[in-house]
Amino acid sequence: MKVLISNYNNNGTTESSYLNTVLNMIDCKSSIWPNNLSTYDAFDIMKPDLHITHHTLLSQDLAFYLKENKNIDLIVNITGITQDNLTHLESIFTDFGINVSFFFVNRYDHGLVSRKNNILTILPGADLFLGSEPQRYEIDYGIFVNDKSQINPIGDTYHYITNDQKIEKDADIFLPVEKLSHLYHNYNSIVIKYFDNVFPQLFFDAALKVPVYFDSPNKNELNSNLKKLLGDDSYCNLDNKDSGNISDKIKSKHTCLHRTKSLLSQLSCKDYTDKLQSIIERSVK
């Protein structure tokens, strides 16, 4: 199977990259769409059977190409789309006769309704390919913030960290998620001061390495989501230091390997899912 993936990585996600890496590990021929190639050039060169993209990167050229080449299936990450825009998007796909395998979102309880296609929840996962660097310092807390109002100290030593450009000047560290992965082991704990009904990728990346806690006013939504994710809403509670140690749970169920398997399980490709399952089993030993 040949796969072409749009590069929709940003400061908060490396999903495009880790899907591409995992697919190549199981002998799919997967490529990230080069920025310097037009739609027609990219598809004519790569000749994919499947295209994975984000709704923000859909274009008129892509619609016309897929209309002319009905042997290519489409999977779209629709995280952040409105219901009106989804309805409009589906109308275009129907009018053009585009083969949509399914949509997916990176959150629970998205509230979206599709007239024709399944909408799956495929959360972010810990990116196992980001690596780390030698420990350079030891700080009590790395405090993640996405709003200036969240800047309140915890403990004796701490850094305010963000990957949100709008508060870059208010934080001690501003880095994209792929570079933040190199820092987590410098902190005894990570505290995330917000929960917007989405578990950000940084939560999974950090939890693989150090204890992680939430300190968010959205307690009801957070607890509901924690129960769905981990089976118990008592995890990641800043008042219970033991509750932040969830590395084994992340490793066993919530890495980029598991997320790629969730995606592949919706397609007719048992050979690939079996290969990936074998890699997952080896990774948790």
BALUMKE-364311 format. One record per residue (C-alpha): x, y, z; residue in one letter; residue number from 1. Coordinates in steps of 0.02 Angstrom, whole numbers, plus 50000, padded with zeros to 5 digits. Example, Ala and Ser with C-alpha at 12.3 -4.5 7.8 and 13.67 -1.06 7.14 Angstrom:
<nodes>
{{50615; 49775; 50390}; "a"; 1}
{{50684; 49947; 50357}; "s"; 2}
</nodes>
This chain:
<nodes>
{{50000; 50000; 50000}; "m"; 1}
{{50065; 50171; 49951}; "k"; 2}
{{50020; 50316; 50066}; "v"; 3}
{{50043; 50503; 50043}; "l"; 4}
{{50026; 50607; 50201}; "i"; 5}
{{50006; 50795; 50206}; "s"; 6}
{{50125; 50882; 50324}; "n"; 7}
{{50005; 50953; 50453}; "y"; 8}
{{50131; 50951; 50596}; "n"; 9}
{{50130; 51109; 50700}; "n"; 10}
{{50188; 51169; 50872}; "n"; 11}
{{50067; 51049; 50956}; "g"; 12}
{{50077; 50889; 50853}; "t"; 13}
{{50194; 50776; 50755}; "t"; 14}
{{50053; 50662; 50698}; "e"; 15}
{{50099; 50672; 50513}; "s"; 16}
{{50277; 50620; 50549}; "s"; 17}
{{50241; 50478; 50667}; "y"; 18}
{{50106; 50404; 50555}; "l"; 19}
{{50230; 50408; 50412}; "n"; 20}
{{50370; 50328; 50513}; "t"; 21}
{{50260; 50188; 50583}; "v"; 22}
{{50185; 50149; 50412}; "l"; 23}
{{50359; 50129; 50338}; "n"; 24}
{{50408; 50015; 50483}; "m"; 25}
{{50276; 49891; 50426}; "i"; 26}
{{50326; 49900; 50242}; "d"; 27}
{{50196; 50021; 50181}; "c"; 28}
{{50272; 50142; 50056}; "k"; 29}
{{50230; 50303; 50144}; "s"; 30}
{{50290; 50479; 50107}; "s"; 31}
{{50263; 50653; 50177}; "i"; 32}
{{50202; 50771; 50042}; "w"; 33}
{{50352; 50883; 50000}; "p"; 34}
{{50313; 51068; 50019}; "n"; 35}
{{50390; 51109; 49851}; "n"; 36}
{{50275; 50995; 49750}; "l"; 37}
{{50106; 51044; 49680}; "s"; 38}
{{49957; 50929; 49703}; "t"; 39}
{{49969; 50854; 49529}; "y"; 40}
{{50158; 50831; 49539}; "d"; 41}
{{50152; 50752; 49712}; "a"; 42}
{{50017; 50627; 49667}; "f"; 43}
{{50087; 50588; 49495}; "d"; 44}
{{50259; 50552; 49571}; "i"; 45}
{{50203; 50459; 49728}; "m"; 46}
{{50054; 50368; 49650}; "k"; 47}
{{49971; 50336; 49819}; "p"; 48}
{{49827; 50218; 49855}; "d"; 49}
{{49784; 50320; 50009}; "l"; 50}
{{49799; 50503; 50057}; "h"; 51}
{{49796; 50560; 50239}; "i"; 52}
{{49772; 50745; 50270}; "t"; 53}
{{49699; 50877; 50385}; "h"; 54}
{{49542; 50973; 50338}; "h"; 55}
{{49637; 51138; 50344}; "t"; 56}
{{49748; 51080; 50200}; "l"; 57}
{{49610; 51025; 50081}; "l"; 58}
{{49614; 51119; 49916}; "s"; 59}
{{49521; 51137; 49753}; "q"; 60}
{{49666; 51056; 49660}; "d"; 61}
{{49656; 50905; 49775}; "l"; 62}
{{49469; 50889; 49748}; "a"; 63}
{{49490; 50893; 49559}; "f"; 64}
{{49633; 50767; 49564}; "y"; 65}
{{49536; 50644; 49671}; "l"; 66}
{{49384; 50667; 49559}; "k"; 67}
{{49490; 50613; 49411}; "e"; 68}
{{49577; 50471; 49506}; "n"; 69}
{{49445; 50372; 49598}; "k"; 70}
{{49567; 50234; 49645}; "n"; 71}
{{49636; 50343; 49785}; "i"; 72}
{{49554; 50337; 49956}; "d"; 73}
{{49552; 50485; 50076}; "l"; 74}
{{49565; 50496; 50265}; "i"; 75}
{{49541; 50668; 50343}; "v"; 76}
{{49584; 50729; 50517}; "n"; 77}
{{49440; 50849; 50552}; "i"; 78}
{{49495; 50906; 50725}; "t"; 79}
{{49438; 51087; 50748}; "g"; 80}
{{49309; 51088; 50607}; "i"; 81}
{{49135; 51160; 50636}; "t"; 82}
{{48978; 51062; 50598}; "q"; 83}
{{48930; 51183; 50458}; "d"; 84}
{{49100; 51166; 50376}; "n"; 85}
{{49094; 50977; 50391}; "l"; 86}
{{48923; 50972; 50308}; "t"; 87}
{{48988; 51083; 50168}; "h"; 88}
{{49144; 50976; 50149}; "l"; 89}
{{49042; 50817; 50134}; "e"; 90}
{{48935; 50897; 50000}; "s"; 91}
{{49091; 50935; 49898}; "i"; 92}
{{49155; 50757; 49920}; "f"; 93}
{{48987; 50688; 49864}; "t"; 94}
{{48975; 50804; 49714}; "d"; 95}
{{49151; 50757; 49659}; "f"; 96}
{{49130; 50571; 49694}; "g"; 97}
{{49281; 50568; 49810}; "i"; 98}
{{49313; 50406; 49905}; "n"; 99}
{{49320; 50451; 50089}; "v"; 100}
{{49371; 50303; 50199}; "s"; 101}
{{49329; 50395; 50360}; "f"; 102}
{{49357; 50553; 50462}; "f"; 103}
{{49444; 50560; 50629}; "f"; 104}
{{49465; 50683; 50771}; "v"; 105}
{{49597; 50696; 50908}; "n"; 106}
{{49472; 50709; 51052}; "r"; 107}
{{49326; 50627; 51140}; "y"; 108}
{{49150; 50701; 51135}; "d"; 109}
{{49176; 50801; 50976}; "h"; 110}
{{48989; 50822; 50943}; "g"; 111}
{{49009; 50813; 50753}; "l"; 112}
{{48886; 50720; 50643}; "v"; 113}
{{48924; 50651; 50470}; "s"; 114}
{{48789; 50606; 50346}; "r"; 115}
{{48892; 50473; 50256}; "k"; 116}
{{49056; 50435; 50341}; "n"; 117}
{{49115; 50368; 50507}; "n"; 118}
{{49198; 50490; 50625}; "i"; 119}
{{49326; 50402; 50734}; "l"; 120}
{{49414; 50463; 50890}; "t"; 121}
{{49601; 50439; 50868}; "i"; 122}
{{49687; 50535; 51006}; "l"; 123}
{{49865; 50600; 50995}; "p"; 124}
{{49994; 50473; 51052}; "g"; 125}
{{50167; 50479; 51127}; "a"; 126}
{{50290; 50502; 50984}; "d"; 127}
{{50421; 50367; 51013}; "l"; 128}
{{50538; 50440; 50882}; "f"; 129}
{{50577; 50610; 50958}; "l"; 130}
{{50720; 50553; 51068}; "g"; 131}
{{50798; 50646; 51215}; "s"; 132}
{{50958; 50729; 51270}; "e"; 133}
{{51067; 50705; 51425}; "p"; 134}
{{50996; 50784; 51582}; "q"; 135}
{{51061; 50962; 51598}; "r"; 136}
{{50974; 51019; 51758}; "y"; 137}
{{50849; 50962; 51889}; "e"; 138}
{{50695; 51070; 51918}; "i"; 139}
{{50544; 51027; 52027}; "d"; 140}
{{50408; 51071; 51902}; "y"; 141}
{{50386; 51106; 51718}; "g"; 142}
{{50222; 51203; 51715}; "i"; 143}
{{50131; 51205; 51549}; "f"; 144}
{{50023; 51358; 51517}; "v"; 145}
{{49921; 51421; 51370}; "n"; 146}
{{49856; 51582; 51449}; "d"; 147}
{{49939; 51719; 51550}; "k"; 148}
{{49814; 51695; 51692}; "s"; 149}
{{49887; 51521; 51725}; "q"; 150}
{{50058; 51589; 51774}; "i"; 151}
{{50060; 51547; 51960}; "n"; 152}
{{50208; 51462; 52044}; "p"; 153}
{{50209; 51284; 52107}; "i"; 154}
{{50351; 51220; 52218}; "g"; 155}
{{50521; 51299; 52245}; "d"; 156}
{{50595; 51281; 52070}; "t"; 157}
{{50495; 51285; 51909}; "y"; 158}
{{50489; 51342; 51729}; "h"; 159}
{{50335; 51404; 51638}; "y"; 160}
{{50329; 51314; 51472}; "i"; 161}
{{50219; 51335; 51320}; "t"; 162}
{{50203; 51287; 51137}; "n"; 163}
{{50071; 51422; 51112}; "d"; 164}
{{50142; 51571; 51019}; "q"; 165}
{{50017; 51694; 51091}; "k"; 166}
{{50100; 51686; 51263}; "i"; 167}
{{50278; 51656; 51204}; "e"; 168}
{{50341; 51813; 51292}; "k"; 169}
{{50260; 51767; 51459}; "d"; 170}
{{50337; 51593; 51473}; "a"; 171}
{{50514; 51542; 51517}; "d"; 172}
{{50520; 51414; 51375}; "i"; 173}
{{50429; 51418; 51209}; "f"; 174}
{{50460; 51268; 51096}; "l"; 175}
{{50363; 51156; 50976}; "p"; 176}
{{50312; 50985; 51041}; "v"; 177}
{{50450; 50894; 50946}; "e"; 178}
{{50585; 50993; 51038}; "k"; 179}
{{50497; 50992; 51207}; "l"; 180}
{{50521; 50804; 51211}; "s"; 181}
{{50707; 50832; 51242}; "h"; 182}
{{50672; 50929; 51403}; "l"; 183}
{{50550; 50825; 51505}; "y"; 184}
{{50678; 50722; 51600}; "h"; 185}
{{50750; 50885; 51672}; "n"; 186}
{{50593; 50902; 51780}; "y"; 187}
{{50537; 50799; 51928}; "n"; 188}
{{50356; 50825; 51873}; "s"; 189}
{{50257; 50906; 51734}; "i"; 190}
{{50099; 51005; 51776}; "v"; 191}
{{49976; 51054; 51640}; "i"; 192}
{{49873; 51205; 51695}; "k"; 193}
{{49735; 51187; 51565}; "y"; 194}
{{49617; 51059; 51492}; "f"; 195}
{{49516; 51110; 51339}; "d"; 196}
{{49428; 50941; 51317}; "n"; 197}
{{49581; 50881; 51222}; "v"; 198}
{{49731; 50782; 51284}; "f"; 199}
{{49875; 50870; 51197}; "p"; 200}
{{50017; 50766; 51125}; "q"; 201}
{{50136; 50843; 51252}; "l"; 202}
{{50037; 50754; 51389}; "f"; 203}
{{50075; 50583; 51313}; "f"; 204}
{{50256; 50627; 51270}; "d"; 205}
{{50291; 50691; 51445}; "a"; 206}
{{50199; 50552; 51537}; "a"; 207}
{{50310; 50424; 51453}; "l"; 208}
{{50460; 50500; 51545}; "k"; 209}
{{50405; 50586; 51707}; "v"; 210}
{{50251; 50601; 51820}; "p"; 211}
{{50118; 50714; 51744}; "v"; 212}
{{49976; 50807; 51830}; "y"; 213}
{{49834; 50921; 51779}; "f"; 214}
{{49792; 51078; 51877}; "d"; 215}
{{49643; 51142; 51778}; "s"; 216}
{{49480; 51224; 51834}; "p"; 217}
{{49384; 51113; 51711}; "n"; 218}
{{49375; 50970; 51838}; "k"; 219}
{{49216; 50886; 51775}; "n"; 220}
{{49271; 50879; 51594}; "e"; 221}
{{49446; 50826; 51644}; "l"; 222}
{{49388; 50685; 51758}; "n"; 223}
{{49266; 50621; 51626}; "s"; 224}
{{49404; 50615; 51496}; "n"; 225}
{{49531; 50538; 51615}; "l"; 226}
{{49409; 50397; 51652}; "k"; 227}
{{49389; 50362; 51466}; "k"; 228}
{{49576; 50369; 51436}; "l"; 229}
{{49646; 50279; 51588}; "l"; 230}
{{49493; 50192; 51662}; "g"; 231}
{{49498; 50295; 51821}; "d"; 232}
{{49479; 50482; 51853}; "d"; 233}
{{49597; 50480; 52002}; "s"; 234}
{{49753; 50486; 51893}; "y"; 235}
{{49857; 50643; 51864}; "c"; 236}
{{49790; 50728; 52020}; "n"; 237}
{{49913; 50856; 52087}; "l"; 238}
{{49854; 50821; 52266}; "d"; 239}
{{49907; 50638; 52250}; "n"; 240}
{{50089; 50624; 52197}; "k"; 241}
{{50077; 50438; 52156}; "d"; 242}
{{49935; 50471; 52031}; "s"; 243}
{{50052; 50551; 51904}; "g"; 244}
{{50154; 50394; 51872}; "n"; 245}
{{50067; 50329; 51716}; "i"; 246}
{{50216; 50287; 51605}; "s"; 247}
{{50169; 50103; 51595}; "d"; 248}
{{49991; 50145; 51544}; "k"; 249}
{{50052; 50262; 51406}; "i"; 250}
{{50178; 50135; 51343}; "k"; 251}
{{50051; 49994; 51339}; "s"; 252}
{{49905; 50085; 51256}; "k"; 253}
{{49940; 50264; 51204}; "h"; 254}
{{50091; 50280; 51091}; "t"; 255}
{{50101; 50325; 50907}; "c"; 256}
{{50107; 50138; 50870}; "l"; 257}
{{49935; 50114; 50947}; "h"; 258}
{{49864; 50267; 50858}; "r"; 259}
{{49926; 50205; 50689}; "t"; 260}
{{49850; 50035; 50723}; "k"; 261}
{{49682; 50118; 50763}; "s"; 262}
{{49689; 50203; 50594}; "l"; 263}
{{49739; 50047; 50498}; "l"; 264}
{{49608; 49940; 50584}; "s"; 265}
{{49474; 50033; 50487}; "q"; 266}
{{49551; 49980; 50321}; "l"; 267}
{{49561; 49810; 50236}; "s"; 268}
{{49744; 49780; 50274}; "c"; 269}
{{49759; 49641; 50402}; "k"; 270}
{{49938; 49600; 50352}; "d"; 271}
{{49993; 49775; 50402}; "y"; 272}
{{49895; 49777; 50565}; "t"; 273}
{{49967; 49607; 50612}; "d"; 274}
{{50144; 49670; 50581}; "k"; 275}
{{50110; 49824; 50685}; "l"; 276}
{{50036; 49720; 50826}; "q"; 277}
{{50197; 49620; 50833}; "s"; 278}
{{50298; 49781; 50848}; "i"; 279}
{{50181; 49843; 50986}; "i"; 280}
{{50201; 49681; 51083}; "e"; 281}
{{50390; 49693; 51073}; "r"; 282}
{{50388; 49876; 51125}; "s"; 283}
{{50297; 49846; 51290}; "v"; 284}
{{50410; 49705; 51352}; "k"; 285}
</nodes>
